[in-house]
Amino acid sequence: MTYQLNTGILLIADDDPEIQHLLTVHMADSGMDIASSASVQETAQKVQSIRDQLEVILLDLQFGDGNALEILPDITGPDSDYQIIVMTASQSIDAAVQAMKYGVFDYVTKPLDIERLKRIADHAKDFARANRKIRQLKQEVQDYRFENLIGDHPSMRHVFERITRIKDYEISVHITGESGVGKDLIAHALHANGMRNAHPFVAINCAAIPENLFESELFGHEKGAFTGADFQRIGKIEQAHQGTLFLDEIGELTLEIQAKLLRVLENKIVQRVGGAEDITSDFRLISASNRDLEQMVEEGKFREDLYYRIASFPLYIPPLRDRQEDIPALAMHFIEHFNEKNPKHISEISKDALRKLTTYKWPGNVRELKNAIQFACTLSDDSTIRAGDLPDTLQNQRKSPAIPGKAGNTIPIHDSMTFDEIEKTVIKTKIASGDAMNSIAEKLGISRATLYRKIKNYDKTFGE
């Protein structure tokens, strides 16, 4: 079975314009986007800028500004998923052999045998994608180990004990709890620590997909199945073969989709929209909802037979306000997380700040706590988070988070804000308070030039 993957990048590194054009034309159907470079320096820079999407490099060894062997140690390594195919003149085989010592995938001689090169590049692409998938799976297992789940309150210890017991069983698990308690984290942990962790974890937020697109998203479709279906789409159920399918906010499914999902759960066979082929997909189902599905069953909004199918093992995650003893450990966990991404290093929380964190009711639960810590890490003047660094919600216990703006106005801080949105809010607040640009840049841990660039980027939305 094949799965659709995000398109990667093929880098053609050669200073001969004719070869660049020839390879660009012939590799157009490689299934990768094409990028190019024409010097040793440009190749090294390009690799660094696109390494997360890079899959294959077609690398000439001799450039006008030097030999590419000089940069091979820098662009190869154990953390590189992409594969390098060396292109060299026939009289330079020794250089190609030397390049192989750095772990390049293969080499070809000039003049190029295009068909052979295309076959090698296709194999290299498959190898790169397999490597990337393996690395992602290993990282997922590392990130979602049970010991990384934070919580010492008896209610959370009970949750951890239960998921430890069921991790290797095929029983369907339905996770309930308020929005923001970490239902997706529990689902990831169940998969990452179970027998299926070498296979895909496929997640769908049922509330985020338009009703008219959900059937195609879940079951897939054949080319020409409906207007706009210009290609075959592999559905999420099919992608989850041998792995885990996580349906978040499953209560948002229509009754029609519920009926189709029930049939798939009964026989593990799916048909793409517009197709007649029965496709087997062996997956474990984990679902989650912040709605009361039993109440929805009584109201006729959720199928009773589907409910009992998905809720063989119900698992309730308590809200953060009921386990406030866990807040200090969670806060420090998030600080460590943001320390890895931010220029500043936060090492402690003041007593006043900790008191505000532990007495607040957290209507947005763990997600709101995470965003509050991110906000405080950004606003803090030094290595300590103080009470004044926390969002205004925690200062005044108002219902909606806000910080002061111009002329007494307020700027809302929502629990779903991204880092860029939080940073934008902090910059706007500091400017409105009359802080000097040097001071703002220093507090954010960036240069003054970077601050001006961010202000220019945010300028169009500062009035919103």
C-alpha positions in Angstrom: 0.0 0.0 0.0 1.3 3.5 -0.8 0.6 6.7 1.0 0.5 10.3 -0.2 3.4 12.3 1.3 4.1 16.0 1.2 6.1 16.9 -1.9 9.8 17.1 -1.1 12.6 19.0 -2.9 15.2 17.8 -5.5 18.2 20.1 -5.5 20.2 20.2 -8.8 23.7 21.5 -7.9 25.7 22.2 -11.1 27.2 25.3 -12.6 26.6 24.3 -16.2 23.4 26.0 -17.4 22.8 23.4 -20.1 22.9 20.5 -17.5 20.7 22.5 -15.1 18.1 22.9 -17.9 18.4 19.3 -19.0 18.0 17.9 -15.5 15.1 20.3 -14.7 13.2 19.1 -17.7 13.8 15.4 -17.2 13.3 15.4 -13.4 10.0 17.4 -13.7 8.0 14.2 -13.1 10.1 13.0 -10.2 7.4 13.8 -7.6 9.6 16.5 -6.1 9.8 20.2 -6.4 13.0 21.4 -8.2 15.5 23.8 -6.7 19.0 24.7 -8.1 22.4 26.0 -7.2 25.4 27.0 -9.3 28.3 27.2 -6.8 29.8 25.5 -3.8 28.8 28.3 -1.5 25.3 28.6 -2.9 24.8 24.8 -2.6 25.9 24.8 1.1 23.5 27.8 1.8 20.6 26.2 -0.1 21.0 22.9 1.7 20.7 24.6 5.1 17.7 26.7 4.1 15.6 23.8 2.6 17.0 20.8 4.6 13.6 20.1 6.2 12.0 19.5 2.8 15.1 18.3 0.9 15.0 14.7 -0.3 17.6 14.3 -3.1 20.6 16.3 -4.2 22.1 15.8 -7.7 25.6 17.2 -6.9 28.3 18.0 -9.4 31.7 17.8 -7.7 33.6 20.5 -9.6 32.4 24.1 -9.5 34.0 27.4 -10.6 34.5 28.4 -7.0 35.8 25.1 -5.7 35.3 21.4 -5.2 32.1 20.1 -3.6 34.1 17.6 -1.6 34.9 20.5 0.7 31.3 20.9 1.8 30.3 17.2 2.0 31.2 16.8 5.7 28.9 19.8 6.4 25.9 18.6 4.4 26.0 15.0 5.3 25.5 13.4 8.7 23.2 11.1 10.8 20.5 13.7 11.1 20.2 14.2 7.3 17.3 12.3 5.7 18.1 13.6 2.2 20.2 11.6 -0.1 23.1 12.8 -2.4 23.9 11.5 -5.8 27.3 12.6 -7.1 27.7 13.6 -10.8 31.3 13.5 -12.0 33.3 13.3 -15.2 34.5 9.8 -16.1 38.1 10.8 -15.5 37.3 11.8 -11.9 36.2 8.5 -10.5 38.6 8.8 -7.6 36.8 11.8 -6.4 33.5 10.0 -6.6 34.9 7.1 -4.6 36.1 9.6 -2.0 32.6 11.2 -1.9 31.1 7.7 -1.2 33.1 7.7 2.0 30.9 10.5 3.3 27.8 8.3 2.8 26.5 9.7 -0.5 23.7 7.5 -2.0 25.4 6.8 -5.4 27.3 8.4 -8.2 26.9 8.7 -12.0 29.4 9.7 -14.6 29.1 12.3 -17.3 27.9 12.3 -20.0 24.8 11.4 -18.1 22.6 8.4 -18.7 19.3 10.2 -17.9 17.1 7.2 -17.5 19.6 5.5 -15.1 19.9 8.8 -13.2 16.1 9.0 -12.9 15.9 5.4 -11.5 18.6 6.2 -9.0 17.0 9.4 -8.0 13.6 7.6 -7.5 15.3 5.1 -5.2 17.0 7.9 -3.3 13.7 9.7 -2.9 12.1 6.5 -1.4 15.0 6.0 0.9 14.9 9.6 2.1 11.2 9.4 2.8 11.6 6.1 4.6 14.4 7.6 6.7 12.3 10.7 7.6 9.4 8.6 8.6 11.5 6.4 10.8 13.0 9.4 12.5 9.6 10.9 13.0 8.3 7.7 14.6 11.3 7.5 16.8 10.9 11.1 17.9 7.2 10.5 18.5 8.0 7.5 20.7 10.5 9.7 22.6 8.1 12.7 23.0 5.1 10.7 24.1 6.7 8.2 26.6 4.6 7.8 29.6 7.2 9.3 31.8 6.8 12.5 29.8 3.2 12.8 30.8 3.1 15.3 33.7 0.8 14.8 36.7 1.1 13.5 40.2 -2.5 14.2 41.4 -4.3 10.9 42.2 -6.8 11.4 39.4 -3.9 11.6 36.9 -2.0 8.7 38.4 -5.2 6.7 37.8 -5.3 7.8 34.2 -1.7 6.8 33.7 -2.2 3.5 35.3 -5.1 2.7 33.0 -3.4 3.7 29.8 -0.4 1.6 30.8 -2.6 -1.4 31.1 -4.4 -1.0 27.8 -1.6 0.3 25.6 -1.0 -3.1 23.9 -4.7 -4.1 23.6 -6.8 -3.6 20.5 -9.7 -2.3 22.4 -11.2 1.0 21.2 -10.6 3.9 23.6 -12.8 7.0 23.9 -11.2 9.9 25.8 -13.5 12.5 27.4 -12.8 15.8 29.1 -13.0 19.5 28.7 -11.3 21.3 25.8 -7.6 21.8 26.5 -7.1 19.0 29.0 -4.7 17.1 26.7 -6.9 14.4 25.2 -4.7 14.4 22.0 -1.6 13.9 24.2 -3.1 10.8 25.8 -4.0 9.5 22.4 -0.5 10.0 21.1 0.9 8.3 24.2 -1.3 5.3 23.8 -0.1 4.9 20.2 3.6 5.6 20.9 3.9 3.1 23.7 1.8 0.4 22.1 2.4 -2.4 19.7 1.5 -0.3 16.6 4.0 2.5 17.3 6.1 1.5 14.2 3.1 2.4 12.0 1.2 5.7 11.3 -0.6 7.7 13.9 -3.3 9.5 11.8 -5.3 12.2 13.5 -8.4 14.0 12.3 -10.1 17.0 14.1 -13.7 16.3 13.1 -14.7 19.8 14.1 -12.2 21.5 11.8 -13.3 19.8 8.5 -16.2 21.2 6.5 -19.1 18.7 6.3 -19.0 18.5 2.5 -15.3 17.5 2.6 -15.3 15.0 5.5 -16.3 11.9 3.5 -13.4 12.4 1.1 -11.0 13.2 4.0 -11.9 10.1 5.9 -12.5 7.5 3.1 -10.5 9.0 0.2 -11.8 9.4 -3.4 -11.0 8.3 -6.9 -10.0 10.7 -9.6 -13.1 12.1 -11.3 -15.4 11.0 -8.4 -16.9 14.5 -8.2 -16.3 18.0 -9.6 -12.8 19.1 -8.6 -11.5 15.6 -7.9 -8.5 16.0 -10.2 -6.5 13.2 -8.5 -6.9 10.1 -6.4 -6.9 10.8 -2.7 -5.9 8.3 0.0 -8.2 8.7 2.9 -7.2 8.9 6.6 -8.6 5.5 7.3 -6.5 3.9 4.6 -3.4 5.8 5.7 -3.9 4.5 9.3 -3.4 0.8 8.1 -1.5 -1.1 10.8 -1.4 2.0 13.0 -3.8 4.2 14.9 -6.7 6.3 13.8 -7.5 9.2 16.2 -10.8 10.9 15.7 -10.8 14.1 17.8 -14.2 15.7 18.5 -16.0 12.7 17.1 -19.3 14.1 18.3 -19.2 16.5 15.4 -19.8 13.8 12.8 -23.1 13.8 10.9 -25.4 10.8 11.3 -24.7 9.9 7.7 -20.9 9.7 8.2 -21.5 7.9 11.5 -23.3 5.1 9.7 -20.5 4.8 7.1 -17.8 4.8 9.9 -19.7 2.1 11.8 -19.6 -0.2 8.7 -15.8 0.3 8.4 -15.3 -0.4 12.1 -17.3 -3.7 11.8 -15.3 -5.1 8.9 -12.2 -2.9 8.5 -12.9 -2.4 4.8 -13.2 1.0 3.2 -14.3 2.1 -0.3 -13.0 5.4 -1.7 -15.7 7.9 -2.9 -16.4 7.0 -6.5 -14.6 3.7 -6.2 -15.8 0.1 -6.1 -12.6 -1.6 -4.7 -12.7 -3.0 -1.2 -9.6 -1.8 0.6 -8.6 -3.4 3.9 -7.3 -1.1 6.6 -6.3 -2.7 9.9 -6.2 0.1 12.5 -6.8 0.8 16.2 -9.4 3.5 16.9 -9.0 6.1 19.5 -11.6 8.8 19.7 -12.1 11.9 21.9 -14.8 14.4 22.6 -15.6 17.2 25.0 -19.3 16.6 24.5 -21.5 14.1 26.3 -22.1 11.4 23.7 -24.5 9.5 25.9 -26.7 12.6 26.1 -26.3 13.0 22.3 -27.5 9.4 21.9 -30.6 10.2 24.0 -31.3 13.2 21.8 -30.8 11.2 18.6 -27.7 13.1 17.5 -25.3 10.2 17.9 -25.8 6.6 16.9 -26.1 4.3 19.9 -24.5 1.4 18.1 -21.5 3.5 17.1 -21.2 4.9 20.6 -20.8 1.4 22.1 -18.4 0.5 19.3 -16.0 3.4 20.0 -16.4 3.6 23.8 -15.4 0.0 24.7 -12.9 1.6 27.1 -13.9 5.1 28.3 -11.1 7.3 29.7 -11.9 10.6 31.5 -9.2 13.3 31.8 -10.0 15.7 34.8 -9.8 19.5 34.3 -6.7 21.3 35.5 -8.7 23.2 38.2 -9.3 19.8 39.9 -5.6 18.9 40.1 -3.9 22.2 40.8 -1.1 20.4 42.6 0.2 19.5 39.1 0.5 23.2 38.0 4.1 23.9 39.2 5.5 20.8 37.4 3.5 21.6 34.3 4.7 25.2 34.3 8.3 24.1 34.6 7.8 21.5 31.8 6.5 24.2 29.5 9.4 26.6 30.4 11.9 23.9 29.5 10.0 23.4 26.2 10.1 27.1 25.3 13.7 27.5 26.4 14.7 25.2 23.5 13.0 27.5 21.0 13.6 31.0 22.4 16.7 33.2 22.7 16.2 33.8 26.4 16.6 31.1 29.1 14.1 31.1 31.9 15.2 29.2 35.1 12.6 30.0 37.8 9.2 31.3 38.7 8.8 33.8 41.5 6.6 33.0 44.5 4.0 35.6 43.6 3.8 34.3 40.0 3.5 30.7 41.2 0.7 31.8 43.6 -1.3 33.3 40.8 -0.8 30.2 38.6 -2.0 27.9 41.3 -5.0 29.9 42.4 -6.4 30.6 38.9 -9.2 28.3 37.8 -7.9 27.7 34.2 -11.1 27.5 32.1 -8.8 26.7 29.1 -7.1 23.9 31.1 -3.5 22.8 30.2 -3.6 24.5 26.8 -4.3 27.9 28.5 -1.5 27.2 31.0 0.9 26.5 28.2 0.0 29.7 26.4 0.3 31.7 29.6 3.8 30.4 30.2 4.7 31.1 26.6 3.5 34.7 27.1 5.4 35.1 30.3 8.6 33.7 28.9 8.4 36.3 26.1 7.6 39.2 28.4 10.0 38.4 31.2 12.9 40.9 31.6 15.4 38.2 32.8 15.6 34.6 33.7 12.7 34.7 36.2 9.0 34.8 35.5 7.3 37.3 37.8 3.7 38.0 38.5 3.7 41.0 36.2 4.8 38.9 33.3 1.7 36.7 33.4 -1.4 37.5 31.1 -3.9 40.0 32.6 -6.4 37.2 33.1 -4.3 35.9 36.0 -3.8 39.5 37.3 -7.4 40.5 37.6 -9.2 37.1 37.3 -11.3 38.5 34.4 -13.2 36.1 32.2 -11.2 36.9 29.0 -7.4 37.3 28.9 -6.3 40.8 28.0 -3.4 43.1 28.4 -3.5 47.0 28.3 -3.4 48.8 25.0 -3.5 52.4 24.0 -6.0 54.8 25.7 -7.2 52.1 28.1 -8.2 49.7 25.4 -7.4 46.0 25.8 -5.9 43.5 23.5 -7.3 40.0 23.9 -5.0 37.0 24.5 -6.8 33.9 23.4 -5.8 30.4 24.6 -5.3 29.4 21.0 -2.8 32.1 20.1 0.4 31.2 18.2 3.9 32.4 19.3 3.8 35.0 16.5 0.5 36.3 17.7 1.8 36.5 21.3 5.0 38.2 20.2 3.0 40.7 18.1 0.9 41.5 21.2 3.9 42.0 23.4 5.5 44.3 20.8 2.4 46.3 20.5 2.0 46.6 24.2 5.6 47.8 24.7 5.3 50.4 22.0 2.0 51.6 23.4 3.7 51.9 26.8 6.4 54.1 25.3 9.3 51.7 25.7 12.4 52.5 23.7 13.1 50.2 20.7 16.4 49.1 22.1 14.7 48.1 25.3 12.0 46.1 23.5 14.5 44.3 21.3 16.6 43.5 24.3 13.7 42.1 26.3 12.7 39.9 23.3 16.2 38.7 22.8 16.4 40.0 19.2 18.4 42.7 17.3 16.9 46.1 16.7 16.9 45.4 13.0 14.9 42.2 13.5 12.5 44.2 15.7 11.9 46.8 13.0 11.4 44.0 10.4 8.8 42.4 12.7 7.0 45.7 13.2 6.9 46.2 9.4 5.4 42.7 8.9 2.9 43.3 11.7 2.1 46.8 10.6 -1.0 45.9 8.5 -2.6 44.1 11.4 -1.6 46.3 14.3 -4.9 48.2 14.0 -7.0 45.0 14.4 
